[in-house]
Every structure is written in C-alpha cells, then in structure tokens.
Amino acid sequence: MTPNEPALSVSGLRRAYSMGRRVPELVAVDDVSFELAPGGSLGVVGESGSGKSTVARMLVGLERPDSGEIRVSGRVRGVRERGRAARLRRAREVQLVFQNPLESLDRRLTASQCLCHVLRLHGADRTEAERRALALLEQVGLGAREAEARPHRLSGGQRQRLAIARALAADPAVLVLDEAVSALDVSVQAQILRLLTGIREESGVSLVFVSHDLAVVGQVTDEVLVMYRGRAVEHGPTRRVLREPEHPYTRMLASSVPGPGWDPAEVVRLRAKFAAASGA
Amino acid sequence: MLLDIENLTVTLPSAETRRPVLDEVGLTVRPGEVVGLVGESGSGKSTTARAVLRLLPEGAAVDGRARVGRTDVLSAAPAELTELRSRRVSMVFQDPRSVLNPVRRVGDFLTERLVLALGTPKAEARARALDLMAEVGLNRPEERFRQFPHEMSGGMLQRVVLAAALATEPELLLADKATSALDATTQAEVLSVLRDLRETRGMGVLFITHDLHLAAAYCHRVHVMYAGRVVESREASALFADPRHPYTRGLIACNPGLDSDLAPEPIPGAPPSLSTAFTGCPFAPRCADATQVCATWRPETFPLDDGGVACVRADTTSRGADPSRTEEEIR
C-alpha cells in the first residue's frame, strides 16, 4: 500500500435481483463508485429500498456484486477466498457492525470470551488474547464487570459497544456500520457516536456509516453519498450536502428531518413532486 | 379537558422495585391538541399511556387520578372500561407487524374491528374500511384490502394500523413511538395524514417519542419525563428556545440537530433502574448543575408561564419564549 492509497475504493458496483421470469429484474445497486481515505468517514444515506444496505453487504462480502470492483488498501477484494490465511486477511480488510447486537452476538459467550475468540482466530496466544480483550473492552468503555457478562445481561448501548469491540478485534482497515445506532436512545446514541469518533482518531480505521438518519450522519462523517433507487444521486462533503443540497432528492430528504419550521405536508409535496419528475 | 392525569403514582409489585414507575405524574390533553411525551427508555412514557387505558401489570399499586372526559379511568366499572378501550381511546404502537395477524388480509383486520367494536353490519363495514384506507393515504384501497401484511411496507402497514385506530372515531389517540421505525420521509407522510385527521375530528393526541426535535416541531405542548416524573412541561416552541431543566438541555445536546455545528454531547451515566431509590432529585447524579441541595431536595414542580419545571435550581422567571413564532409554524 502506498501512502496515498485510499483505504477503500469502489467502482461501478452493481447488484440486481431476478424477480422471476418475464418480470424485469430489480436493480438494487447501480453503478456506485466512491473512495475513502485512510481514517476517513463516509456516510451512505437514503430511504428504505434505496440500496444503501446492499452496498454495505457487498463491502463486507455478504452479497456478491454482479459487476464492479471493491479495493481495500489497493488490493482487489476477491469473492472466493480459499484457505485459512486468505480468509483471515479478508476479515482484516472490512468488519461490519449491525443494527441489532442481540442477533449478531453469540449469547453463550461472555464479552471477554467473545473478543478472545476473534483474537485467537487471528493468531494471538491465550495470554495475549486475554490482555488485548481487556484493552479493547476498555477502549469501548466497558469494565471488568461487563467483561464477564453475557449479551442479555448488558444494556442496549453496552451490547453495541461490545459489537464494535468485536469488529475492532480483527484490526480492520474499514469498519462498516449499518444503522448501528438507530435502535438506541438518544443519549446512548450520542455516547456511541462520540466513541466512534474517538476510535477513528486513535486507530485510523476508516468508517462507512450507513443510516437513514441524516442528523446522525451529519455528526460523524466528513463525506456523504446520497442514494436513490440504487444510484448515487449526490456525493460531497457532508456539511455542504446536508445544508445546501444540490439534488432535489437530497433536498427532499433534508426537509424531512424534524427541526425548526418543519412541515410534514411540505415533505409530502416535495416527495410527490420529485417522484413525478423522476417518472416513478 | 379531554385527558386529565393528576398526581398519578404507580408502583409495580416486585421485590427489586424500590421506587414507583410513575411518580406524581400530571398532564393534560385538550380536544384537538397534540401533547408530546419525551424522555429516555424507562422514563415512564409508555406506562403513562397504558395507565390511561388501565393496562397496568397485575398487582400494581395505583394512586392519583386519570380522567378521560367524564370517565374516571381508575375506578371505572368493567362496561365503562370496555367502552373506553374499544371505542373512545385508541392506541398505536411502534411495530405494526406485532399488531396485525400475518395470516389474515388487512381488509379483514379493519372490518373485524368495525363489526366487533361498533356493530357495523358486514356489508357496510367493507365500504367504511375502504373509506378509512383512503383517508390515511393508502392508494388503490380495493387492491390493498385483499393484501396480507407481508405484501406491504412498514409505512403502509402503519397506515393500516392508524386506519383501524381511527375506525371508532376515538376522542383520544395514544401514539406510542408510532413513527419511530419509519424513514423520515415516510414519518412525515404519516404525521401529515394524522394532523389533517386530528384537525377535522377534533381528536386529542398523546404523542410519545424519543425525538425531541420531532416533539417540538409536531406538538403543541411537550412534557419531558425522567425516572417516572414529569420534569418539564412547556409550550413546544419554548422547548428549544428556552429549556429550563438540565435534563431537557442534556437531551438537546445529545442531538444538536442538522443545522448545528456542535458535536453530540451525551448525558453522563445511565437512567436509573427501578431498583434505585432516591433521597433527592432523581437526576442529580447525572446533572452538571447539581449542588448539595439537590441530594436531599424532594422534587416539586414550580410553575412557569407556559407550564412548569421540577428543578430546585431552575430559573422560573419569565424570560418568555420567542413570541414571533406563529401557531402555523408550531404545527
């Protein structure tokens, strides 16, 4: 990897689903391209069905693109990796944090076991794994009491902290967060957002933040990609895109966020106007 | 007054419980008014809404008063309570899929409600259900009528649930995070429909949300709850312009909003569980402004021009909220 190599580089990503014979295929993601610098933070926003989660799933490898290329630190991310070493290297490229940690965490493992499991898989011996597990827990703000607790004994915020620690255990170049704070209370949400900002500054991991919540994306990302019907309709610095949106779709999205002067009827009007203009 | 809750205190029957789940809660909703209820999880918002229908856990000790119109909910006879629950007050929850039967068509769900709650003849119920579906903004109601829940999106389903809630022409709607799971755009659509329906029917709405920005933008008045207590009650326009309780300020700082340059600032600590008893102000352990007084001060609500605040150190002088904001903007 050369010093100026982007941490993540995506070009011409496309994914379509067959809906049966004689029915046109559903194009979930269509020609999406972007780059993310090491330590950078990119938001991917859009409504349900815009294709943003499909992008996240392709980045991680849960979904295979029909065409297009994903590079992590300059290396093409293959779809079929053979052998243990290749799979482990692949895991160190991209890690994912889901919305619901109760579904993604193993409920039989304590927080510290959960992390040790990943660390040992990546080559740490037992004492080393235990030491780093505690350090990771401390990094995400969990103490000795939580280390010995299983997921159902943790609060929603603590579980999401553990999920983040588990993702970081593989020391990934890119962390993908798919609606990772959407189910949390506003105060816990603020805690997790602050934690993510701190982790990014400390470890230099790059973040891809997928969310329908524009306010949250505005708080943790430098750049934002706005998706509509599988396509990226606007891409630019977060602050500029959210405050002075150029694309009518982005304008409609920004107007839907409750705040001073918010009028739901106006959102409905803009949405209908936009749908009519785009021939939906 | 449509809904009048006064000094409502509810204690749950559990060995671990060391404080009431609702503590001297007071709030009102007038006909045609939207009143917001905000606060973190566990602050007592949903329990307050459930208490309005006397849907409290068995063995709960209840003190105080809750009235819907002339009905005293807590002492109502069974027939009166059934009338209240089935016709006069409707409740809408966050997840429409937990309300709808997955193996029945949505049309049947609506007509069943009309037939059972109102005694509408079956043939008439179908026409009425189709009207209701159109009213909540469902296009092609005839087609939707025959669909199953899995064939519709979350936003569509929440409209179906809203149609069912409105079928009995209730005086009061309890919306418990009814739009929290929806996209901001879909949320705006559902709330726009609800606002029109509320205006034409003069229905009151108790609007529970964790989104302070939404509460301030959509409601007339807002109550902020913490640890089972109402800590601040304000006109919606004053909430962001001039918050008086440190907890309200804390909630605002957690999500400064799209137009702010401030980074989100979490409230330190976590909300107290039911096994925590208080000797003074419940918020004191997390409060940056707390002094020695707060550790022993028994919470009481001090009146403000447009509501009240339960903080011993709060400014209760009238600084006045921004009077330039018109009724139109608030809504």
Interface residues (C-beta under 8 A of the other chain):
Chain A: E47 S48 S155 G156 G157 D185 V186 S187 V188 Q189 A190 Q191 L193 R194 T197 H212 D213 L214 A215 V216 G218 Q219 L242 R243 M252 L253 A254 S256 V257 P258 G259 P260 G261 W262 P264 A265 V267 V268 R271
Chain B: E40 S41 S153 G154 D183 A184 T185 T186 Q187 A188 E189 L191 S192 R195 H210 D211 L212 H213 L214 A216 A217 Y218 F240 G250 L251 A253 C254 N255 P256 G257 L258 D259 A263 P264 E265 P266 I267 A270 P271 E329
